[in-house]
Amino acid sequence: MSAGIRRLLTASAIAAGVVGGMALLDMITGFPFAGFSTTMDIMFLISSLLVIYMVRQCFQELR
C-alpha cells in the first residue's frame, strides 16, 4: 500500500474520531456546542462511525 494512501486513511479516521467524540461529548455534557441540537449530534455520530468503518474496510482490502 502506498504511504500516501495510508496517511490519508489514517487522517480520515482521526478526523472522524474527533467529530464523533465531540458529538458524543455534546450529547452527554452539552459542552462543545451547548447541546444545540441532539439530532445533529446523532447524525454526526452515525456519519463518523460510517467513515471509520469504510477506512477499516479500505485497510483490509489494501493488504
Beta strands, then each sheet from edge to edge (+ up, - down):
end
